[in-house]
C-alpha cells in the first residue's frame, strides 16, 4: 500500500478521506438529483428505491429521507452478503424514516441449486453464475418491483463502459423492465458521491474503507488494487463485458 493511502495516524485512510472531492458543478448536480427524486415521488408513484447498500445507494436513501419523499427502499438480501453489509442493513432499518423492505430468495430454490451444483458453482461457468444470480437476485427483484410504476437505482455513467450512457430517466422497456427507471446519480463522479457522504456524515459500508468500491455477494466481490477499473472486483474471473447480474442489463 502506498503512502498516499495512509493517513497521518499511520492507519489506512477512510474512503471519505481518499475519495471525497466534489466536481466544480456539484451544487448543480445535487439540485438536479433532488428535483428528479421529487419528480419520481410526485409523478410516478408507486415508486421504490433499489438499494445494494453501496455508496451510491446510501446517498440516495439519505436524500429520500432528507426530502421526506415517502419513497420506500428495498434491499435484496441474497443469503450471501458480507457481514458488514448485513450490519449496515440493520442500522439502516433502525434509523431510516423511509421504510426499508427486505426481499430474500426462495429457500428451497437456493438449497436445490447448492445441492445439485455446489456451493462454488458460480466459479465454474458463466451460465452457473447467472443461474445463481437468477435465484438470489432476479426472482426477488421481480417480487420487489411488483405493483410499482418506477424504480430508482444508483447507476452512474462513470462506473463502467457498459453504463457510460446511463440516462437520468430511462423509460425504454428493455432497460427498465417495463417500469420507468430513475438514475438520479447518473452524472455524479465517485468524488461527488464521497463528498456528499463526508459532508452529511452518511453511514456507509466499512468495506469501502478496504478498497471495495462495488459491493455485492461475498463470493463474487473482492477488493481492487490501484489502477484497476471500478468494477474489477465484481466477478473478477469473467470477461469485463459480461459483468452484470441481470438487474441492469441492456442489450
C-alpha positions in Angstrom: 0.0 0.0 0.0 1.4 3.4 -1.0 2.0 6.2 1.4 -0.8 8.2 -0.3 -3.3 5.7 1.0 -2.1 6.1 4.6 -3.5 8.7 6.9 -1.4 10.9 9.3 -2.2 8.4 12.1 -0.3 5.7 10.2 -3.5 3.7 9.7 -5.3 3.1 6.4 -7.2 6.2 5.2 -11.0 6.0 5.2 -12.9 6.2 1.9 -14.1 9.6 2.8 -10.6 10.8 3.2 -9.4 9.2 0.0 -12.2 10.0 -2.4 -14.3 13.0 -1.3 -13.7 15.6 -3.9 -16.7 17.5 -5.3 -16.9 18.4 -9.0 -16.9 22.1 -9.8 -20.6 21.8 -10.7 -21.6 19.6 -7.7 -24.2 22.0 -6.5 -26.0 21.9 -9.8 -25.8 18.1 -9.9 -27.2 17.9 -6.4 -30.1 20.2 -7.3 -30.8 18.1 -10.4 -30.8 14.9 -8.3 -33.2 16.3 -5.7 -35.5 17.6 -8.4 -35.5 14.2 -10.1 -36.3 12.4 -6.9 -39.1 14.8 -6.1 -40.5 14.2 -9.6 -40.3 10.5 -9.1 -42.3 10.7 -5.9 -44.9 13.2 -7.3 -45.5 11.8 -10.8 -44.5 8.1 -10.7 -45.9 6.7 -7.5 -45.8 3.9 -6.5 -42.0 4.1 -6.9 -39.3 2.4 -4.9 -35.5 2.6 -4.5 -33.4 -0.5 -5.1 -30.5 -0.4 -2.7 -27.4 -2.6 -2.5 -26.3 -0.5 0.4 -23.3 0.6 -1.6 -22.0 4.2 -1.5 -24.3 5.5 -4.2 -27.4 3.9 -2.7 -26.8 5.2 0.8 -26.6 8.7 -0.7 -30.0 8.3 -2.4 -31.6 6.9 0.7 -30.3 9.8 2.7 -31.8 12.2 0.2 -35.1 10.4 0.2 -35.2 10.8 4.0 -33.9 14.4 4.0 -36.5 15.4 1.4 -39.2 13.4 3.2 -40.4 11.9 0.0 -42.0 8.8 1.4 -40.3 6.5 -1.2 -39.8 3.0 0.2 -36.5 1.3 -0.2 -35.9 -2.4 -0.8 -32.8 -4.5 -0.4 -32.1 -7.9 -1.9 -30.7 -10.0 0.9 -29.3 -12.8 -1.2 -28.1 -15.0 1.6 -24.5 -14.5 0.6 -23.9 -10.9 1.6 -20.9 -9.8 3.6 -21.4 -9.4 7.4 -20.5 -5.7 7.0 -23.4 -5.3 4.6 -25.8 -7.1 6.8 -24.8 -4.9 9.8 -25.4 -1.8 7.7 -28.8 -3.1 6.7 -29.7 -3.4 10.3 -28.5 0.1 11.1 -30.4 1.5 8.1 -33.6 -0.2 9.1 -33.2 1.2 12.6 -32.6 4.8 11.5 -34.3 5.4 8.2 -37.5 7.4 8.0 -38.4 5.7 4.7 -39.4 2.0 5.2 -36.7 -0.5 4.3 -38.1 -3.7 2.8 -36.0 -6.8 2.6 -36.5 -9.4 -0.1 -34.9 -12.8 0.1 -34.6 -15.7 -2.4 -36.9 -18.7 -2.1 -35.1 -21.0 0.3 -36.0 -24.2 -1.5 -34.5 -22.9 -4.7 -31.2 -22.0 -3.1 -31.0 -25.3 -1.3 -31.7 -27.2 -4.5 -29.1 -25.2 -6.5 -26.4 -25.7 -4.0 -27.2 -29.4 -3.6 -27.1 -30.0 -7.4 -24.3 -27.5 -8.5 -22.3 -27.0 -5.3 -21.5 -24.0 -3.1 -18.9 -22.6 -5.5 -20.8 -23.2 -8.8 -20.5 -19.5 -9.7 -16.8 -20.0 -10.4 -17.3 -23.0 -12.8 -19.1 -21.2 -15.7 -20.9 -18.0 -16.5 -24.1 -19.9 -17.0 -24.0 -21.3 -13.5 -23.0 -17.9 -12.1 -26.0 -16.3 -13.8 -28.2 -19.1 -12.6 -27.2 -18.3 -9.1 -27.9 -14.6 -9.7 -31.2 -15.6 -11.1 -32.2 -17.4 -7.9 -30.7 -15.0 -5.4 -31.3 -11.6 -7.2 -33.6 -11.7 -10.2 -36.5 -13.6 -8.7 -36.6 -11.5 -5.5 -36.2 -8.4 -7.7 -39.3 -9.3 -9.7 -41.3 -9.6 -6.4 -39.9 -6.3 -5.2 -41.0 -4.5 -8.3 -44.5 -6.0 -8.5 -47.1 -3.2 -8.5 -44.5 -0.4 -9.0 -44.6 2.2 -11.7 -41.0 3.1 -11.4 -37.8 2.3 -9.5 -34.7 4.2 -8.5 -31.1 3.0 -8.8 -27.6 4.2 -8.0 -26.2 3.6 -11.6 -23.6 6.2 -12.7 -22.1 6.7 -16.1 -18.6 6.6 -14.6 -19.0 3.1 -13.2 -18.2 1.1 -16.3 -18.2 1.2 -20.1 -21.5 -0.7 -20.1 -23.0 2.1 -18.1 -21.4 5.1 -19.8 -24.7 6.2 -21.4 -27.0 5.7 -18.4 -29.7 8.4 -18.5 -31.2 10.2 -15.6 -34.6 8.7 -16.6 -34.9 5.6 -18.6 -38.3 4.6 -20.0 -37.1 2.0 -22.5 -38.9 -1.3 -21.9 -35.8 -3.4 -22.3 -33.7 -1.5 -19.8 -36.4 -0.7 -17.2 -38.4 -3.9 -17.0 -41.5 -2.1 -18.3 -41.1 0.5 -15.5 -39.7 4.0 -15.5 -36.2 3.8 -14.2 -34.6 6.7 -12.4 -30.8 7.0 -12.1 -30.5 10.3 -10.1 -26.7 10.0 -9.7 -26.1 9.2 -13.3 -23.8 12.3 -13.8 -22.1 12.2 -10.4 -18.5 11.3 -10.1 -17.0 8.9 -7.4 -15.7 12.1 -5.8 -19.1 13.6 -5.7 -20.6 10.6 -4.0 -18.0 10.6 -1.3 -18.2 14.4 -0.9 -21.9 14.0 -0.1 -21.2 11.2 2.3 -18.5 13.1 4.1 -20.3 16.4 4.2 -23.6 14.8 5.6 -21.9 12.1 7.7 -23.8 9.4 6.0 -23.4 5.9 7.4 -21.7 3.6 4.8 -20.4 0.1 4.4 -16.9 -0.2 6.0 -15.8 -2.4 3.2 -15.4 0.8 1.2 -12.5 1.6 3.5 -10.9 -1.7 2.4 -10.9 -0.8 -1.3 -14.2 -2.4 -2.2 -15.8 0.3 -4.5 -18.5 -2.0 -5.7 -20.0 -4.5 -3.2 -22.2 -7.5 -4.0 -22.3 -11.0 -2.7 -19.3 -12.1 -0.7 -18.2 -15.0 -3.0 -18.3 -12.6 -6.0 -16.7 -9.5 -4.7 -13.1 -8.6 -3.9 -11.1 -5.5 -3.1 -9.4 -3.8 -6.1 -5.8 -2.6 -6.5 -4.6 0.8 -7.6 -5.2 1.3 -11.3 -7.9 -1.4 -11.6 -11.3 -0.5 -13.1 -14.1 0.5 -10.7 -16.0 -2.9 -11.1 -12.9 -5.0 -11.4 -13.7 -6.7 -8.1 -17.0 -8.0 -9.3 -17.0 -11.4 -10.9 -13.3 -10.8 -11.5 -12.8 -14.2 -13.2 -15.1 -13.3 -16.0 -14.8 -11.2 -19.1 -15.2 -7.5 -18.4 -18.1 -7.0 -20.9 -20.2 -9.6 -19.0 -20.0 -8.1 -15.5 -23.7 -7.7 -14.8 -26.1 -10.0 -12.8 -29.1 -9.1 -14.9 -30.6 -6.3 -12.8 -29.4 -3.6 -15.1 -28.7 -5.4 -18.4 -29.4 -3.5 -21.6 -28.7 -5.4 -24.8 
